[in-house]
Amino acid sequence: MERDNYWTRNMRRRIGRRGFLQTSGVAATGLAAAAAFGCGSDDDDETTTATATGTASATGTATGSATGTSTASATAAKPAGSIKVSVATLQEQSASPFFQTGGLSSPIYFHAYEGFFGGDLAAKSTPRLALSMEQPEPTTITFKLRPGVKFWDGTDVTAEDIKWSFDAYVGNNPPAPPSAKIKNSVTSVDITGTDTITIKFKTPVVFQMEEMGVTGVSRGWPVSSRAHYEKVGAEGFKSQPMGTGPFAVKENKVGQYIDLVANELYWNKAWVPRVQNVRLNIVPDQQTRIAQIKTGEADIIEGIIGPAAETLKNESSIKIVKTDNTAQMTVRFQDLWDPATTSVQKDPRFREAMKLAVDQESIAKNLLKLGAPGPDILVFPNSTGYDANMFKPLKRDVAKAKDLIKQAGAEGQEFRLGSYSSSSYPMIPEIMQAYASFWKEIGINTKIETKESGAYFTDFQAKTPRGLGPISFPNFSNGGILLVTYYKKGGAYATTDNDDEIQALIGKLETEIDPKAQEELIKQGLKLAYDKHYFIAAPYVESQWAISSKIKSWERQAGLPYVNSLQTVTL
């Protein structure tokens, strides 16, 4: 099954007899991929227009289809006005392009930085700093760079900047989790022409670097200016970074806000922001965010769900907008990180019992009031490898769960249960309270430990907590990248490190270039995790935002749970 996107269309013409990509196809990108900006000849430039339909206006739902025309005009008016956006968190809130630890910091990355390719509004791959890509053999990729791209300060982006950015990204201390994948995979990055970069890898790159980079933002690494870095110095760069995105970082007050200003030099004129100034305010408490949208202190607020959403629907000056099927959450068995553990979590009967005790339908209907129960596995219906007949939600069965707990000898045991608040998945603390009640009913006690989300993710990535802990994650349309990201040993979010069978399948997947064979391996990996009860799923959710009447329209990326595409906001 060949997956069609910009790169396959161009490479069919470019590679011809070399054949690798003609036979292998290209795995569909993750949630940030989008419709093609420049699906034509090499001289596509800043006059190309975005191509997306099925995206959401301020009153609609982002659906993620892609066909051909953009609602953005290539002759848009000069940016004007300002908006304030209240978000629950920006994780560690780093403004540096070289250090972001996870999806919760995505609103910074989405708007400020770019790599070789990324996404627009409709979940299909699109070039950014690269015009085209060739893969003459499985361990080599060459990118032809887009001409005329400028940094925020008006200087040109060069091949030297891109190579320097690679070195800075993989050499950053402390390292950003995504950089480890690139560092461990890349043999060399070479400038092979004034407008070309050639990357050589240790092993075949079957996903064309889609698994390498910041999910939803870039593939490869973010690009910055060497000259600017040398001008401001290492410390100055942390507060005065440089990028190519539609917004530039103006000021960053960690724990308070980050100010962005429109980049009028942005290479894609269709995506030059319509709003001049954006402030992203850090407001962890939902009720405070709601108060802000009511009083005009905020123009957009995230994480609107449950009863809060119902009350805002009655406010004539406020609209609720949503994007479907954006996130899922699973609770992980964290004792499994220790290969020598004697924890009952190693017993699949215990894990199955913990799943059977949870009432997903009740959570979806009564607590979240949106979304629907998902299969007890980490996978989305639009993911490669998903099979509705193979992966079914489990029905709650308290009697069977109690019996399994007894068989496993786990009656009366107590576990730590982590908790945090997330931008991608709402009401995690409330859901953890519900889970604790479900488990108490089958004789398992939990002690809830709530942390600030940045600290929670740092601990999770370090694999230090034990007990049970939730992890939320955005929509993945590529089941292969999902497996590599969340199941591979050593991965920042993996809890199946010590399952040799799953690791062997992932090893095969990472060298398999045939798409049909890839899909079969993906299904096998997902089925193993499903059968071995490695995850306790919460329902799929849609993401909802409240926007003030000041905002006439806002088009968002399909399947994305984070604040994004603010360059499309029209006042």
BAKEKOL-396182 format. One record per residue (C-alpha): x, y, z. Coordinates in steps of 0.25 Angstrom, whole numbers, padded with zeros to 4 digits, always signed. Layout:
BEGIN
XYZ;...
This chain:
BEGIN
+0000+0000+0000;+0007+0012-0005;+0005+0025+0003;+0004+0037-0006;+0009+0050-0001;+0018+0062-0007;+0031+0054-0006;+0026+0042-0013;+0020+0050-0024;+0033+0058-0026;+0042+0046-0024;+0035+0037-0035;+0040+0048-0045;+0054+0050-0038;+0058+0036-0035;+0053+0027-0046;+0062+0015-0048;+0068+0016-0034;+0055+0010-0030;+0056+0010-0015;+0044+0019-0012;+0036+0015-0024;+0036+0001-0018;+0035+0005-0003;+0025+0016-0003;+0026+0026+0008;+0019+0024+0022;+0009+0035+0025;+0014+0046+0034;+0009+0049+0048;-0001+0059+0052;+0006+0071+0047;+0008+0067+0033;-0001+0075+0023;-0005+0078+0009;+0006+0081-0001;+0012+0096-0002;+0020+0094-0014;+0017+0081-0021;+0023+0085-0035;+0036+0088-0041;+0049+0092-0033;+0046+0107-0035;+0034+0107-0025;+0037+0119-0016;+0030+0128-0007;+0018+0131-0016;+0013+0117-0014;+0000+0116-0006;-0004+0107+0004;-0014+0096+0000;-0024+0091+0010;-0039+0089+0011;-0047+0083+0022;-0040+0091+0032;-0047+0099+0043;-0052+0113+0043;-0055+0120+0056;-0068+0113+0057;-0065+0099+0051;-0058+0086+0053;-0044+0083+0047;-0046+0070+0039;-0033+0069+0032;-0036+0066+0018;-0027+0072+0007;-0030+0075-0007;-0025+0088-0013;-0027+0102-0009;-0024+0111+0002;-0033+0120+0010;-0021+0129+0012;-0017+0139+0002;-0003+0141-0004;-0006+0156-0003;-0010+0157+0011;-0011+0170+0018;+0000+0175+0027;-0001+0168+0041;-0008+0176+0051;-0014+0175+0065;-0011+0166+0076;-0017+0154+0083;-0015+0147+0097;-0015+0132+0098;-0016+0125+0111;-0010+0111+0111;-0009+0101+0123;+0006+0099+0121;+0018+0101+0111;+0025+0090+0118;+0040+0095+0121;+0036+0107+0113;+0050+0108+0105;+0050+0118+0094;+0063+0111+0089;+0060+0104+0076;+0070+0093+0081;+0063+0089+0094;+0049+0085+0094;+0045+0073+0102;+0031+0069+0098;+0018+0073+0091;+0014+0082+0102;+0024+0092+0098;+0019+0091+0083;+0012+0104+0082;+0026+0111+0083;+0032+0101+0072;+0020+0102+0063;+0021+0117+0061;+0035+0120+0062;+0044+0109+0056;+0044+0100+0044;+0052+0088+0038;+0053+0082+0025;+0038+0079+0024;+0026+0080+0034;+0011+0082+0032;+0000+0091+0029;-0014+0089+0032;-0019+0076+0027;-0010+0065+0032;-0001+0063+0019;+0013+0065+0017;+0019+0078+0012;+0032+0084+0009;+0037+0095+0018;+0052+0099+0017;+0054+0088+0007;+0048+0088-0007;+0050+0074-0010;+0057+0061-0005;+0064+0049-0012;+0067+0036-0006;+0076+0029-0015;+0078+0017-0006;+0072+0014+0008;+0083+0020+0016;+0085+0033+0009;+0075+0045+0008;+0078+0058+0000;+0070+0071+0002;+0070+0082-0008;+0068+0095+0000;+0057+0105-0003;+0063+0118-0008;+0061+0132-0002;+0057+0127+0012;+0061+0138+0022;+0063+0138+0037;+0055+0147+0046;+0066+0158+0045;+0066+0158+0029;+0079+0149+0027;+0078+0138+0017;+0077+0123+0022;+0089+0116+0016;+0094+0101+0015;+0104+0105+0026;+0094+0109+0035;+0086+0096+0034;+0099+0088+0036;+0103+0096+0048;+0089+0095+0054;+0090+0080+0053;+0103+0080+0061;+0097+0090+0071;+0084+0082+0072;+0091+0068+0075;+0102+0075+0084;+0092+0083+0092;+0094+0081+0107;+0085+0076+0113;+0080+0069+0100;+0066+0070+0096;+0060+0056+0095;+0057+0056+0080;+0072+0060+0077;+0076+0046+0083;+0069+0039+0071;+0076+0047+0061;+0090+0047+0068;+0089+0032+0069;+0084+0030+0055;+0093+0040+0046;+0107+0036+0041;+0109+0050+0034;+0103+0063+0030;+0110+0069+0018;+0108+0081+0009;+0108+0075-0005;+0105+0088-0012;+0101+0102-0010;+0087+0098-0008;+0088+0083-0004;+0090+0076+0009;+0093+0061+0009;+0090+0052+0021;+0096+0038+0023;+0090+0029+0033;+0095+0016+0040;+0083+0008+0036;+0072+0009+0026;+0063+0021+0028;+0049+0015+0025;+0041+0027+0029;+0049+0038+0022;+0053+0044+0035;+0038+0046+0039;+0042+0039+0052;+0053+0049+0055;+0050+0062+0060;+0039+0069+0068;+0026+0063+0066;+0017+0072+0058;+0027+0083+0055;+0039+0078+0048;+0046+0066+0042;+0061+0066+0044;+0065+0077+0053;+0061+0092+0055;+0069+0102+0048;+0075+0115+0053;+0086+0125+0050;+0101+0122+0053;+0104+0137+0051;+0093+0141+0061;+0098+0131+0071;+0112+0136+0070;+0107+0150+0072;+0099+0148+0084;+0107+0137+0091;+0102+0124+0097;+0095+0130+0109;+0089+0141+0100;+0083+0131+0090;+0074+0125+0101;+0066+0138+0102;+0069+0143+0088;+0068+0132+0079;+0067+0132+0063;+0058+0124+0054;+0050+0124+0041;+0036+0122+0046;+0024+0131+0043;+0026+0137+0057;+0038+0142+0064;+0041+0141+0079;+0040+0155+0085;+0041+0152+0100;+0040+0139+0109;+0037+0140+0124;+0038+0126+0128;+0026+0122+0136;+0018+0134+0132;+0017+0137+0117;+0024+0137+0104;+0022+0148+0094;+0023+0146+0079;+0023+0156+0068;+0019+0154+0053;+0030+0150+0043;+0027+0159+0031;+0039+0152+0024;+0033+0138+0025;+0036+0131+0012;+0021+0126+0010;+0013+0139+0008;+0000+0131+0010;+0005+0129+0024;+0010+0142+0028;+0002+0145+0041;-0010+0153+0040;-0008+0157+0055;+0004+0165+0059;+0006+0161+0073;+0003+0149+0081;+0004+0146+0096;+0004+0132+0101;+0000+0133+0116;+0003+0121+0125;-0010+0119+0133;-0011+0105+0139;-0024+0106+0145;-0036+0104+0136;-0046+0112+0144;-0036+0124+0143;-0035+0122+0128;-0050+0122+0127;-0051+0135+0135;-0041+0142+0126;-0049+0139+0113;-0061+0144+0120;-0054+0157+0124;-0046+0159+0111;-0033+0156+0118;-0031+0145+0108;-0036+0143+0093;-0033+0128+0092;-0033+0118+0104;-0030+0104+0103;-0034+0091+0110;-0049+0094+0110;-0057+0082+0114;-0068+0076+0122;-0077+0085+0130;-0068+0097+0127;-0071+0096+0112;-0086+0095+0115;-0086+0108+0122;-0078+0116+0112;-0088+0111+0101;-0098+0121+0107;-0088+0133+0106;-0092+0141+0094;-0078+0147+0092;-0071+0134+0093;-0070+0122+0083;-0066+0108+0085;-0058+0102+0074;-0052+0088+0073;-0043+0078+0066;-0047+0064+0065;-0039+0052+0070;-0027+0059+0075;-0022+0051+0087;-0022+0039+0095;-0017+0035+0109;-0011+0022+0114;-0007+0019+0128;+0006+0011+0129;+0011+0000+0138;+0024+0007+0142;+0030-0004+0151;+0033-0011+0137;+0044-0001+0135;+0052-0009+0145;+0056-0022+0138;+0059-0029+0152;+0046-0025+0158;+0037-0035+0165;+0025-0026+0165;+0012-0032+0162;+0011-0023+0150;+0019-0033+0142;+0007-0042+0143;-0002-0040+0131;-0014-0045+0139;-0011-0033+0148;-0010-0023+0137;-0023-0029+0130;-0030-0028+0143;-0026-0013+0144;-0032-0011+0130;-0045-0018+0133;-0048-0010+0145;-0048+0003+0137;-0061+0009+0132;-0057+0016+0119;-0071+0018+0115;-0075+0025+0128;-0062+0034+0127;-0065+0038+0112;-0080+0041+0115;-0080+0047+0129;-0067+0053+0131;-0061+0057+0118;-0074+0059+0111;-0067+0057+0098;-0059+0047+0090;-0062+0032+0091;-0056+0019+0097;-0043+0014+0090;-0037+0001+0089;-0028-0003+0101;-0016+0000+0093;-0008+0012+0089;-0013+0014+0075;-0023+0023+0067;-0033+0019+0057;-0026+0027+0046;-0012+0020+0049;-0006+0011+0040;-0008-0003+0045;-0021+0000+0053;-0031-0011+0051;-0045-0009+0058;-0047-0024+0059;-0034-0027+0065;-0033-0015+0075;-0046-0014+0082;-0049-0007+0095;-0051-0016+0107;-0064-0016+0114;-0064-0013+0129;-0064-0026+0137;-0062-0024+0152;-0065-0039+0155;-0054-0044+0146;-0045-0033+0150;-0046-0037+0165;-0044-0052+0161;-0031-0048+0153;-0026-0040+0164;-0028-0051+0174;-0021-0061+0164;-0009-0051+0163;-0008-0050+0178;-0010-0035+0178;-0021-0033+0187;-0019-0021+0196;-0007-0016+0189;-0004-0001+0188;+0003+0007+0177;+0007+0021+0174;-0002+0027+0163;+0004+0039+0156;-0004+0051+0151;-0002+0064+0144;-0010+0074+0135;-0008+0074+0120;-0011+0083+0108;-0013+0071+0100;-0022+0063+0108;-0032+0069+0118;-0036+0066+0132;-0025+0056+0135;-0025+0059+0150;-0040+0056+0150;-0039+0044+0142;-0028+0038+0151;-0037+0040+0163;-0048+0032+0155;-0038+0021+0152;-0034+0021+0167;-0048+0018+0171;-0050+0007+0160;-0037+0000+0165;-0041+0001+0180;-0054-0006+0176;-0045-0018+0172;-0036-0017+0184;-0025-0009+0179;-0021+0004+0186;-0014+0016+0180;-0007+0028+0186;-0008+0040+0176;+0004+0048+0174;+0001+0061+0165;+0013+0068+0159;+0014+0080+0150;+0014+0075+0136;+0029+0079+0132;+0034+0072+0145;+0025+0060+0142;+0030+0058+0128;+0044+0060+0132;+0043+0049+0142;+0036+0040+0133;+0046+0041+0122;+0057+0038+0132;+0049+0026+0136;+0050+0029+0151;+0035+0027+0156;+0030+0014+0160;+0015+0010+0161;+0005+0015+0151;+0006+0027+0143;-0002+0034+0131;+0004+0039+0118;-0004+0047+0108;-0001+0048+0094;-0006+0054+0081;-0011+0047+0069;-0002+0039+0061;-0006+0035+0046;+0007+0027+0045;+0006+0014+0053;+0021+0011+0050;+0026+0024+0056;+0016+0022+0068;+0022+0009+0071;+0037+0015+0070;+0033+0026+0078;+0025+0020+0089;+0030+0005+0089;+0044+0005+0086;+0054+0001+0097;+0061+0014+0102;+0050+0023+0096;+0046+0035+0105;+0032+0030+0106;+0034+0015+0105;+0030+0005+0116;+0031-0007+0108;+0047-0007+0109;+0048-0021+0114;+0039-0028+0105;+0048-0035+0095;+0037-0039+0086;+0032-0025+0083;+0047-0020+0082;+0050-0030+0072;+0038-0026+0063;+0042-0011+0064;+0056-0015+0060;+0050-0022+0047;+0041-0010+0045;+0053+0000+0045;+0059-0007+0033;+0047-0011+0025;+0045-0002+0013;+0033-0009+0007;+0020-0002+0012;+0011-0015+0012;+0022-0022+0020;+0023-0010+0029;+0008-0010+0032;+0008-0025+0036;+0019-0022+0046;+0012-0010+0051;+0000-0019+0054;+0008-0030+0060;+0014-0020+0070;+0001-0013+0074;-0005-0027+0075;+0006-0031+0085;+0004-0019+0094;-0011-0021+0093;-0011-0036+0097;-0001-0034+0108;-0009-0023+0114;+0002-0012+0114;-0007+0000+0114;-0019+0004+0121;-0026+0013+0112;-0035+0025+0114;-0045+0030+0103;-0041+0037+0091;-0044+0052+0092;-0046+0064+0083;-0039+0077+0086;-0047+0089+0089;-0044+0104+0090;-0052+0116+0094;-0050+0128+0086;-0055+0142+0088;-0064+0150+0077;-0051+0158+0074;-0047+0146+0066;-0054+0145+0052;-0047+0132+0048;-0036+0122+0052;-0031+0110+0044;-0025+0099+0051;-0017+0087+0048;-0025+0074+0047;-0023+0064+0059;-0014+0074+0067;-0018+0076+0082;-0008+0088+0084;-0010+0103+0081;-0005+0104+0067;-0006+0112+0053;-0008+0125+0060;-0003+0131+0047;-0017+0128+0042;-0024+0136+0052;-0033+0148+0046;-0038+0159+0055;
